[in-house]
């Protein structure tokens, strides 16, 4: 395997990700808008209830407990409303950032974007179909001998069977790149089962801040040029 790794030559880079679309963003904003209006109505109801409580002749201690409960409920509704407003702002920013990244990638040689549309449901954005597309391409490209060694930045267990297949049946070498912390499995982005299937593993946890910053600066310089 070392001999094959020493002769490593980049054939093509594939980027698999969910893609923001105008239709999805419009649906997401509408869904968030409904949530925001609902929260505004609930906040208004709590304010009206507070006014009624203040006018009432309820016992002082009981009145304080009711007010605390109403204010707590109101705070929950305000937080949900703020979260939805922030979600719209965040995804607007990410959508614009993705356009810039896609434009950069489209001008790179031996680079291919493999995207699936993101979906908006119940005021949340979900990514569907990306893993299936990656698994399908991995098998198809393996059977057509498009590669000998695959360097995959992932930790998704859904790829386990695909990786097993191309390693055992086709003799392909799989190098996985992900974040793995043996002492803190909850923060790891790769499962033990997938980790064990790799021929080699690059642990992002071991990258220094300086190395990460150098990658970011290199990307920025290339993009600016």
C-alpha positions, 0 to 999 in steps of 0.5 A, a space after each residue: 500500500 505504501 508504494 501506491 500511496 507514494 505514487 499518489 496522483 490527484 485524478 479529480 475532486 468531488 464536493 458533495 453538499 446540499 445546495 441552497 435554491 431560491 425556491 427553498 429559501 422562499 419556503 423557509 422564510 414563509 415557514 419562519 414567518 408563520 412561526 414568528 407571527 404565531 409567537 407574536 400572537 402568543 406574546 401579545 396574549 401573555 401581555 394581556 394576561 399580565 394586565 388582567 393579573 395586575 388589575 385583579 385582587 389576587 393574593 400577593 404571593 399567588 399573584 407573584 407566582 402567576 406573574 413569574 409563570 406568565 413572564 417565563 412563558 413570554 420569555 420562551 416565546 420571545 426566544 423562539 421568535 428570535 431564533 427564527 429571525 436569526 435562522 433567516 439571517 444565518 441562512 441568507 448569509 450561508 446562501 450568499 457564501 455558498 454562491 461564492 464558494 461554488 463560483 470558485 470551485 467551478 473555475 478549478 481544474 479537475 473539480 466537480 460539484 455534486 449537489 442536492 437541493 436543500 429542503 425546508 420543512 417546519 421552519 428547518 432546513 434539511 439536507 437529503 440525498 447527499 450521502 446516497 449520491 456519494 455512495 452511488 458515485 463511489 461504487 460506480 467510479 470504483 467499478 469503472 476503475 476511475 480511481 485506485 485510492 479514494 480520500 474521503 472527508 466524511 464520518 457518515 456511517 451510511 457509507 459503511 457498506 459502500 466502502 466495504 464493497 469497493 475495498 473487499 471486491 475491488 481492492 480500492 484503498 480508502 483514506 478517511 478524513 474526519 475528526 476523531 477523539 477516542 476520549 470524547 466520542 460524542 464530539 467525534 464526527 466519525 463512528 468506530 465502525 467506519 473508522 475501522 474500515 479505513 485503510 488509513 485515517 487522517 484525524 482533523 483533531 491533530 491539525 494545529 490552529 496554524 495549519 487550519 489557518 494556513 488552509 483558510 489563507 490559501 483558499 482566500 488567496 486563490 479566491 482573490 486571484 
